[in-house]
């Protein structure tokens, strides 16, 4: 099989990454050659019955006049025609991880995984997956307590779109996060009571997809994303009331500064996404028994946009009906100041030495792939069962609601189920197999052009084999 590696990998990846992460990785490779490393070779077979996460309802083809009005080429809608597309996906990957002894005064670790996904029917979706993580922090000999410093660089190949069910390989994209973390504390204010301060600087870059073949520029199944800085200042006041009960108060200010963003719905969106997030809350943890633990948190996050967003207009489109309205219509803005309630609560219960149950509910705010502020609410439950010394069975379910803006008003909803079995055939060879199912109902005002936040259901089955080696590197 010949693989035409084209400019989408060679140019966009290196241009936007800027070489920083690659330089860091190159510096660590010689050191890994003289340290203990873990090497894992993996192979996986995946069946996916809906690789583009479509509704299954065929869209009416647009006329030439309509394509012109909406500035689309005929090829733009070939992949997202409304019909589900099933495929078998073959994955092979190599992973390496270990400590990196650069200098004695700095603890450094690194991991890297490179993989290839080959689609049987849709070969244009075949792609690379690249995941790296480099973390460095000075020891107390170089930076004494109570100060702390952590530097990290991370490449991640996954879907960053909240509307995409996890495991959707055809929607994977590459992102890079460079992070600087500073801590000061904890200062003991009273017995069992401490005060800490922290600062975090994060640079996030959307690098695109690593497909072996270039897509058409107008191909609407291609993911787009945003680039931004986040400066976060935080404080934490914690108290250990008893051996079983601890609680704390926390506050933070996060400043988002965007340097680029692209629409994920095929329409023009405001690039005035710079904002301040003010958060305050409380959390607690209670170890009821050796087997039962409770934890919870509640707080408020307030968002204030630095610039008032300009009115956004676009041509309205309904591809399911095959019509385009060229007259401008106002698109509701998701960049409005407001406050959101955030909370979480969960329990972990060991039913026996072989069985564990976890349940949790969360409501949180975050940043979607295109830089917009999102709010989500999740209910989840998982149970794990050990089947002897070598095999484990896992079952899980999750129900999620999410929306743009400050409140869950007209959310998309997704229900997910998963079942997996993992085990060790030998000490060095592992086997995993499982099923994942997701059913999503899109938002009422979802844009039908890309199917973002749209209706779909998807079933995946997988089996994978991992071969692991640990030893002193002889490179």
C-alpha positions as CSV (number, residue, x, y, z in Angstrom):
1,X,0.0,0.0,0.0
2,X,1.4,3.4,-1.0
3,X,0.7,6.3,1.3
4,X,0.8,9.7,-0.2
5,X,2.0,11.9,2.6
6,X,1.1,15.4,1.5
7,X,1.3,19.0,2.5
8,X,-1.4,18.8,5.1
9,X,1.0,16.8,7.3
10,X,4.3,18.4,6.2
11,X,3.4,22.1,6.1
12,X,0.5,22.9,8.5
13,X,1.8,20.7,11.3
14,X,5.3,22.2,11.4
15,X,4.2,25.7,10.7
16,X,1.7,25.9,13.6
17,X,3.6,23.8,16.1
18,X,6.6,26.1,15.7
19,X,9.1,23.3,16.5
20,X,9.0,23.8,20.3
21,X,7.5,20.4,21.2
22,X,9.7,18.7,18.6
23,X,12.8,20.4,20.0
24,X,11.9,19.2,23.5
25,X,11.3,15.7,22.2
26,X,14.6,15.7,20.4
27,X,16.4,16.7,23.5
28,X,14.9,13.9,25.5
29,X,15.6,11.1,23.0
30,X,19.4,10.9,23.7
31,X,18.7,10.8,27.4
32,X,16.1,8.0,27.0
33,X,18.9,6.0,25.4
34,X,20.6,5.8,28.8
35,X,17.5,5.2,31.0
36,X,15.0,2.5,31.8
37,X,12.2,2.7,29.3
38,X,8.9,0.9,28.7
39,X,8.1,0.0,25.1
40,X,4.6,-1.1,24.0
41,X,3.6,-2.3,20.5
42,X,-0.1,-2.4,19.9
43,X,-2.4,-3.6,17.2
44,X,-6.2,-2.9,17.1
45,X,-9.1,-3.8,14.9
46,X,-12.2,-1.5,15.1
47,X,-15.6,-1.8,13.5
48,X,-17.4,1.6,13.4
49,X,-20.9,1.7,11.9
50,X,-21.1,5.5,11.6
51,X,-17.6,7.0,11.1
52,X,-19.0,10.6,10.3
53,X,-21.7,10.5,13.1
54,X,-24.6,11.2,10.8
55,X,-28.3,10.8,11.3
56,X,-29.0,8.3,8.6
57,X,-31.4,10.6,6.8
58,X,-30.2,11.4,3.3
59,X,-29.8,15.1,2.5
60,X,-31.3,16.5,-0.7
61,X,-28.5,17.5,-3.1
62,X,-28.1,21.2,-3.6
63,X,-28.4,22.8,-7.0
64,X,-25.5,24.6,-8.7
65,X,-27.2,27.9,-7.9
66,X,-27.5,27.0,-4.2
67,X,-23.9,25.9,-4.0
68,X,-22.8,29.3,-5.4
69,X,-25.0,31.2,-3.0
70,X,-23.4,29.3,0.0
71,X,-19.9,29.4,-1.5
72,X,-19.5,25.6,-1.5
73,X,-18.0,23.2,-4.0
74,X,-19.9,20.0,-5.0
75,X,-17.2,17.9,-3.2
76,X,-17.8,19.7,0.1
77,X,-20.8,17.6,0.9
78,X,-19.7,14.2,-0.4
79,X,-18.7,12.9,3.0
80,X,-21.6,14.3,5.0
81,X,-24.5,13.3,2.8
82,X,-26.6,12.3,5.8
83,X,-26.1,8.6,5.2
84,X,-24.2,6.5,7.8
85,X,-20.9,5.1,6.6
86,X,-19.6,1.9,8.2
87,X,-15.9,0.9,8.1
88,X,-13.3,-1.4,9.5
89,X,-10.3,0.5,10.9
90,X,-6.8,-1.1,11.5
91,X,-4.5,0.5,14.0
92,X,-0.8,-0.1,14.7
93,X,1.1,1.9,17.3
94,X,4.5,2.1,19.1
95,X,4.7,3.7,22.5
96,X,7.8,4.6,24.6
97,X,8.0,6.0,28.1
98,X,10.5,6.5,30.8
99,X,12.4,8.9,33.1
100,X,14.8,11.3,31.4
101,X,18.0,12.0,33.4
102,X,18.9,15.3,31.8
103,X,20.4,16.8,35.0
104,X,20.3,15.7,38.6
105,X,18.4,18.7,39.9
106,X,15.4,18.3,37.5
107,X,13.0,15.4,37.5
108,X,12.0,14.8,33.9
109,X,9.8,12.1,32.3
110,X,8.7,11.6,28.7
111,X,6.3,9.4,26.8
112,X,5.6,9.2,23.1
113,X,3.2,7.2,21.0
114,X,2.9,7.2,17.2
115,X,0.2,5.2,15.5
116,X,-1.5,4.7,12.1
117,X,-5.2,4.3,11.5
118,X,-6.1,2.7,8.1
119,X,-9.7,2.8,6.9
120,X,-10.7,-0.1,4.7
121,X,-13.4,1.6,2.6
122,X,-12.7,5.3,3.2
123,X,-8.9,5.3,2.6
124,X,-9.0,9.2,2.5
125,X,-9.6,9.1,6.2
126,X,-6.5,7.1,7.0
127,X,-4.2,9.1,9.3
128,X,-1.4,9.3,11.8
129,X,-1.9,9.6,15.6
130,X,0.8,11.3,17.6
131,X,0.7,11.6,21.4
132,X,3.7,12.9,23.4
133,X,4.0,14.2,27.0
134,X,7.2,15.8,28.5
135,X,7.1,16.9,32.1
136,X,10.0,18.6,34.0
137,X,10.1,19.9,37.5
138,X,13.1,21.0,39.7
139,X,13.9,19.1,42.8
140,X,14.1,20.7,46.2
141,X,17.8,21.0,45.9
142,X,17.3,23.5,43.1
143,X,13.9,25.0,44.1
144,X,13.3,24.6,47.9
145,X,9.8,24.3,49.4
146,X,7.3,26.0,49.5
147,X,7.9,26.9,45.9
148,X,7.0,24.5,43.0
149,X,7.6,24.7,39.3
150,X,6.4,22.4,36.5
151,X,7.0,22.6,32.8
152,X,5.2,20.4,30.3
153,X,4.6,20.0,26.6
154,X,1.9,17.7,25.3
155,X,0.7,16.6,21.9
156,X,-2.7,14.9,21.8
157,X,-4.5,13.1,19.0
158,X,-8.2,12.9,19.8
159,X,-11.4,14.7,19.1
160,X,-11.6,18.1,21.0
161,X,-15.3,18.6,19.9
162,X,-17.8,18.1,22.7
163,X,-20.4,17.0,20.1
164,X,-18.3,14.1,19.0
165,X,-18.6,10.8,20.9
166,X,-15.2,9.5,22.2
167,X,-13.5,7.0,19.9
168,X,-14.6,8.7,16.6
169,X,-11.3,8.2,14.7
170,X,-12.6,10.1,11.6
171,X,-13.1,13.2,13.8
172,X,-9.7,13.1,15.5
173,X,-7.4,16.1,15.4
174,X,-4.0,17.1,16.8
175,X,-3.5,19.7,19.5
176,X,-0.5,21.0,21.4
177,X,-0.5,22.3,24.9
178,X,2.6,24.0,26.5
179,X,2.2,24.6,30.2
180,X,4.0,26.5,33.0
181,X,2.8,25.9,36.5
182,X,4.0,27.7,39.6
183,X,2.9,27.0,43.2
184,X,3.5,28.8,46.5
185,X,2.4,27.0,49.6
186,X,0.9,25.5,51.5
187,X,1.3,27.9,54.4
188,X,0.0,26.7,57.7
189,X,-2.4,29.3,59.1
190,X,-3.5,27.1,62.0
191,X,-3.3,23.5,63.0
192,X,-4.5,21.4,60.0
193,X,-5.3,24.6,58.0
194,X,-3.3,25.7,55.0
195,X,-3.3,28.4,52.4
196,X,-1.8,28.0,48.9
197,X,-1.3,30.1,45.8
198,X,-0.8,29.0,42.2
199,X,-0.3,30.4,38.7
200,X,-0.6,28.6,35.5
201,X,0.2,29.7,31.9
202,X,-1.1,27.5,29.1
203,X,-0.7,27.9,25.3
204,X,-3.1,25.8,23.3
205,X,-2.7,25.3,19.5
206,X,-5.0,23.5,17.1
207,X,-2.8,21.7,14.6
208,X,-5.4,20.0,12.4
209,X,-5.7,16.5,11.1
210,X,-2.8,14.2,10.1
211,X,-4.5,12.6,7.2
212,X,-2.3,10.8,4.7
213,X,-4.3,12.5,1.9
214,X,-5.2,16.2,1.6
215,X,-8.8,17.2,1.9
216,X,-10.5,19.7,-0.3
217,X,-10.5,23.2,1.3
218,X,-14.3,23.2,1.3
219,X,-14.6,19.7,2.7
220,X,-17.0,20.4,5.6
221,X,-16.1,17.2,7.5
222,X,-12.7,18.6,8.2
223,X,-12.3,19.9,11.8
224,X,-11.4,23.4,12.6
225,X,-10.2,24.8,15.9
226,X,-8.7,27.7,17.9
227,X,-5.4,28.9,19.3
228,X,-5.2,30.7,22.6
229,X,-3.3,31.6,25.8
230,X,-4.8,31.0,29.3
231,X,-3.4,32.7,32.3
232,X,-4.9,31.4,35.6
233,X,-4.3,32.7,39.1
234,X,-5.7,30.7,42.0
235,X,-5.8,30.4,45.8
236,X,-6.9,27.4,48.0
237,X,-7.7,27.4,51.7
238,X,-7.8,23.8,53.0
239,X,-8.6,22.2,56.3
240,X,-8.3,18.6,57.6
241,X,-11.1,18.4,60.1
242,X,-10.6,14.7,61.0
243,X,-8.7,11.8,59.6
244,X,-11.8,11.1,57.4
245,X,-13.1,14.6,56.6
246,X,-11.3,17.4,54.6
247,X,-12.7,20.5,53.0
248,X,-11.5,23.6,51.2
249,X,-12.4,26.9,49.6
250,X,-10.9,27.9,46.3
251,X,-11.0,30.8,43.9
252,X,-9.4,31.6,40.5
253,X,-9.3,34.1,37.7
254,X,-8.6,32.8,34.2
255,X,-7.8,35.2,31.3
256,X,-8.3,33.7,27.8
257,X,-6.5,35.5,24.9
258,X,-7.3,34.1,21.5
259,X,-4.8,34.4,18.6
260,X,-6.9,32.5,16.1
261,X,-10.1,30.7,15.7
262,X,-12.1,29.0,12.9
263,X,-15.8,28.2,12.8
264,X,-16.7,24.6,13.2
265,X,-20.2,25.0,11.6
266,X,-19.2,26.4,8.2
267,X,-20.5,29.9,9.0
268,X,-18.7,33.1,10.0
269,X,-18.3,33.5,13.7
270,X,-17.0,36.3,15.9
271,X,-13.3,36.1,16.8
272,X,-13.9,38.3,19.8
273,X,-13.6,35.4,22.3
274,X,-11.2,37.0,24.7
275,X,-12.7,36.7,28.2
276,X,-12.3,36.5,31.9
277,X,-13.6,33.6,34.0
278,X,-14.0,34.3,37.7
279,X,-14.6,31.2,39.8
280,X,-15.2,30.6,43.5
281,X,-16.3,27.4,45.2
282,X,-15.9,24.9,48.0
283,X,-15.1,21.2,48.0
284,X,-15.1,18.4,50.5
285,X,-14.1,14.7,50.8
286,X,-15.3,12.1,53.3
287,X,-13.9,8.6,53.8
288,X,-16.9,7.0,55.4
289,X,-15.3,3.5,55.6
290,X,-12.3,1.8,54.2
291,X,-14.5,0.9,51.2
292,X,-16.7,3.9,50.8
293,X,-15.7,7.5,49.8
294,X,-17.8,10.6,49.1
295,X,-16.6,13.8,47.5
296,X,-18.3,16.9,46.3
297,X,-17.9,20.5,45.2
298,X,-20.1,23.5,44.4
299,X,-19.3,27.0,43.1
300,X,-20.0,29.8,40.7
301,X,-18.2,30.7,37.5
302,X,-18.8,34.2,36.0
303,X,-17.7,35.0,32.4
304,X,-17.0,38.5,31.3
305,X,-16.0,39.1,27.6
306,X,-13.4,41.8,27.1
307,X,-14.9,43.1,23.9
308,X,-18.5,43.4,23.0
309,X,-19.2,40.9,20.1
310,X,-20.1,42.3,16.8
311,X,-23.5,41.2,15.3
312,X,-23.0,38.0,13.4
313,X,-25.0,37.4,10.2
314,X,-25.0,34.6,7.7
315,X,-27.0,33.0,5.0
316,X,-29.4,30.4,6.5
317,X,-29.2,26.9,5.1
318,X,-31.3,23.7,5.4
319,X,-29.5,21.0,3.6
320,X,-32.0,18.4,4.6
321,X,-34.6,20.4,2.6
322,X,-32.2,21.4,-0.1
323,X,-32.7,25.1,0.3
324,X,-30.6,28.2,0.9
325,X,-31.9,31.6,2.0
326,X,-29.4,34.3,0.8
327,X,-30.9,37.0,2.9
328,X,-28.8,37.7,6.0
329,X,-30.2,36.5,9.3
330,X,-28.9,37.3,12.8
331,X,-27.2,34.4,14.5
332,X,-27.6,34.3,18.2
333,X,-24.4,35.1,20.0
334,X,-22.8,32.7,22.5
335,X,-20.4,35.4,23.6
336,X,-22.6,37.0,26.3
337,X,-21.5,37.8,29.9
338,X,-23.1,35.7,32.6
339,X,-22.7,33.3,35.5
340,X,-23.0,29.5,35.7
341,X,-23.5,27.2,38.6
342,X,-20.9,24.4,38.7
343,X,-21.1,21.4,41.0
344,X,-20.0,17.8,41.3
345,X,-20.6,14.9,43.6
346,X,-19.5,11.3,43.5
347,X,-18.9,8.1,45.5
348,X,-16.5,5.2,45.2
349,X,-17.5,2.0,46.8
350,X,-15.6,-1.3,46.9
351,X,-18.3,-3.9,47.1
352,X,-15.6,-6.5,47.6
353,X,-11.9,-7.0,47.0
354,X,-12.7,-7.7,43.3
355,X,-15.6,-5.4,42.6
356,X,-15.7,-1.6,42.6
357,X,-18.6,0.9,41.9
358,X,-18.2,4.5,40.9
359,X,-21.0,7.0,40.4
360,X,-20.7,10.8,39.7
361,X,-22.7,13.8,38.7
362,X,-20.9,17.0,37.4
363,X,-21.8,20.4,35.9
364,X,-18.9,22.3,34.6
365,X,-17.9,25.0,32.1
366,X,-15.2,24.7,29.5
367,X,-13.9,25.7,26.1
368,X,-15.0,23.9,22.9
369,X,-12.8,23.1,19.9
370,X,-13.6,26.4,18.3
371,X,-13.0,28.5,21.4
372,X,-16.6,29.0,22.4
373,X,-17.6,28.8,26.1
374,X,-19.6,25.6,26.8
375,X,-21.5,24.2,29.8
376,X,-22.1,20.5,30.3
377,X,-23.9,18.3,32.8
378,X,-22.9,14.7,33.2
379,X,-24.3,11.7,35.1
380,X,-22.0,8.6,35.0
381,X,-21.8,5.2,36.7
382,X,-19.1,2.5,36.3
383,X,-18.5,-0.9,37.7
384,X,-15.4,-3.0,37.5
385,X,-15.1,-6.7,38.3
386,X,-11.9,-8.7,38.6
387,X,-12.2,-12.1,36.9
388,X,-9.3,-13.8,38.6
389,X,-5.7,-12.6,38.7
390,X,-5.4,-11.7,35.0
391,X,-8.7,-10.5,33.6
392,X,-11.0,-7.5,34.5
393,X,-14.5,-6.7,33.2
394,X,-15.8,-3.1,33.0
395,X,-19.3,-1.7,32.4
396,X,-20.1,1.9,32.2
397,X,-22.9,4.4,31.3
398,X,-23.0,8.1,30.9
399,X,-25.7,10.7,30.1
400,X,-24.5,14.1,29.1
401,X,-26.2,17.4,28.3
402,X,-24.3,20.3,26.8
403,X,-24.9,23.8,25.4
404,X,-23.0,26.9,24.4
405,X,-23.0,30.0,26.6
406,X,-23.8,30.2,30.3
407,X,-26.8,27.9,30.8
408,X,-28.2,24.6,29.6
409,X,-31.3,26.1,27.8
410,X,-31.7,24.0,24.6
411,X,-29.0,21.4,25.0
412,X,-27.8,18.5,23.0
413,X,-28.1,15.2,24.9
414,X,-25.9,12.1,24.5
415,X,-26.3,8.7,26.1
416,X,-23.3,6.3,26.1
417,X,-22.8,2.7,27.1
418,X,-19.5,0.8,27.2
419,X,-18.4,-2.8,28.0
420,X,-14.9,-4.1,28.0
421,X,-12.7,-6.9,29.1
422,X,-9.0,-6.5,29.6
423,X,-6.5,-9.2,30.6
424,X,-3.0,-10.5,30.4
425,X,-2.3,-13.5,28.2
426,X,1.2,-13.6,29.4
427,X,3.3,-11.3,31.6
428,X,4.2,-9.2,28.5
429,X,1.1,-9.6,26.2
430,X,-2.2,-8.0,27.0
431,X,-5.6,-8.5,25.3
432,X,-8.6,-6.1,25.3
433,X,-12.0,-6.2,23.6
434,X,-15.1,-4.2,24.0
435,X,-18.2,-2.5,22.7
436,X,-19.2,1.2,22.8
437,X,-22.5,2.7,21.9
438,X,-23.6,6.4,21.8
439,X,-27.0,8.0,20.9
440,X,-27.1,11.8,20.6
441,X,-30.0,14.2,20.1
442,X,-28.8,17.5,18.7
443,X,-29.6,21.0,19.9
444,X,-32.8,22.6,18.6
445,X,-30.8,25.3,16.9
446,X,-28.0,23.0,15.6
447,X,-26.6,24.0,12.2
448,X,-27.6,21.3,9.7
449,X,-24.6,22.1,7.4
450,X,-22.0,20.2,9.3
451,X,-24.2,18.1,11.5
452,X,-22.5,19.7,14.5
453,X,-24.4,18.9,17.7
454,X,-26.7,16.9,15.4
455,X,-28.6,13.6,15.8
456,X,-26.7,10.3,15.4
457,X,-26.2,7.0,17.0
458,X,-23.0,4.9,16.6
459,X,-21.8,1.4,17.6
460,X,-18.2,0.4,17.8
461,X,-16.5,-2.9,18.5
462,X,-12.8,-3.4,19.0
463,X,-10.2,-5.9,19.9
464,X,-6.6,-5.0,20.6
465,X,-3.3,-6.8,21.5
466,X,-0.5,-5.0,23.4
467,X,3.1,-6.3,23.7
468,X,5.1,-4.6,26.4
469,X,8.8,-4.6,27.1
470,X,10.7,-3.0,30.0
471,X,14.4,-2.7,30.4
472,X,17.5,-0.5,30.1
473,X,17.7,1.2,26.7
474,X,20.7,0.2,24.6
475,X,20.2,2.8,21.9
